[in-house]
Amino acid sequence: MDPYYLSWKAKEFDFSTRFIELAGDVNMAMPYHVVDSVATALDRRKVALYGAKVLVLGVAYKKDIDDLRESPALTIIEQLQKQGAVVAYNDPYFPFVGAGRKYRLDMASTPMDRISEFDCVLIVTDHSDYDYSAIVAQSRLVVDTRNATRGITSDNIVRC
């Protein structure tokens, strides 16, 4: 979960940790890569990120759990908002996300029956509860960061 801790611990035993540190750097950069992917996907459809309505599916750290610690979704939401997107989320494990040490969202989970209202649906956590075929069918654009839509063919899916 924390490559920097693993690196620190390995150094106590004189192990080289460059690969571990690089993995940590890649993990830290991924939310920004995802935001860029959303902006590019919207742009290709002639929709600006500024003002776009984006629904983030899944805010949990990983699928089918109720743990927000170190969740990249929190950073993604904040970065989308900073770039002017109107962001909502849905997560069956979190009806409300308030404030934590590193974030303050104060948002309630948006019902799935509103999915067609959004310019983009962004899959961040691939919970088993989601019906991905229905999500793709009801969405204008799906940006899939988890390969949750594998096996589904549609022009409105962008996998990153």
ABEGO torsion letter per residue (X at the ends): XBAAAAAAAAAAAGBBAAAAAAAAAAAAAAAAAAAAAAAAAAAAAGBBABGBBBBBBEABABBGBBBABGBAAAAAAAAAAAAGBBBBBBBAABABBBBBAABBAGBBBBBAAAAAABABBBBABBBAABBAAAAAAABABBBBAAGAABGBBBAABBBX
